[in-house]
Amino acid sequence: MTAHVRVVLTESAYSLSIGLTIAVGTAAVLYLGADHVATGVLTMGQFLLLMAYLAQLYAPLERIGRQVTSLQG
């Protein structure tokens, strides 16, 4: 039973770290992108396209992370 609890705690910590990494990365891109739009470096359309690409990148990474934790358990 103790090993199972340890696996669940490890999976939870890993999931939390993946979620935090995605959130911090998205916030950084959002902040820098908004700043670039405000200064005229990017258009609003380019910024929205960048955010869409980022969402498409993070979804498979999150899925891979869940697969790795389920294989370890």
C-alpha positions in Angstrom: 0.0 0.0 0.0 2.8 2.4 0.8 4.3 2.0 -2.7 1.0 2.8 -4.3 0.6 5.9 -2.3 4.2 6.9 -3.3 3.3 6.4 -7.0 0.2 8.5 -6.6 2.1 11.3 -4.9 4.8 11.2 -7.6 2.2 11.3 -10.4 0.5 14.3 -8.7 3.7 16.2 -8.3 4.6 15.5 -11.9 1.2 16.6 -13.1 1.5 19.8 -11.0 4.9 20.6 -12.4 3.7 20.1 -16.0 0.7 22.3 -15.3 2.8 25.0 -13.7 5.3 24.9 -16.6 2.6 25.3 -19.2 0.9 28.1 -17.2 4.2 30.0 -16.8 5.2 29.5 -20.4 1.8 30.7 -21.6 1.9 33.7 -19.3 5.3 34.7 -20.6 4.3 34.4 -24.2 1.1 36.3 -23.5 3.0 39.1 -21.8 5.7 39.4 -24.4 3.3 39.0 -27.2 1.0 41.7 -25.9 4.0 44.0 -25.5 5.0 43.3 -29.1 1.5 44.1 -30.3 1.5 47.3 -28.3 4.9 48.4 -29.8 3.8 47.4 -33.3 6.3 44.5 -33.7 3.5 42.0 -34.1 0.0 42.5 -35.5 -3.0 41.2 -33.6 -3.4 38.4 -36.1 0.2 37.3 -35.8 -0.2 37.3 -32.0 -3.4 35.2 -32.1 -1.7 32.8 -34.5 1.3 32.5 -32.1 -1.1 31.7 -29.2 -2.9 29.1 -31.3 0.4 27.4 -32.2 1.4 27.4 -28.5 -1.9 25.7 -27.6 -1.3 23.1 -30.3 2.2 22.5 -28.9 1.2 22.2 -25.2 -1.7 19.7 -25.7 0.5 16.8 -27.0 3.2 17.6 -24.4 0.7 17.4 -21.6 -0.7 14.1 -23.0 2.9 12.7 -23.2 3.5 13.7 -19.6 0.3 11.8 -18.5 1.4 8.8 -20.5 4.8 8.7 -18.9 3.3 8.9 -15.4 0.8 6.2 -16.1 3.6 3.9 -17.5 5.7 4.4 -14.4 2.8 3.5 -12.1 
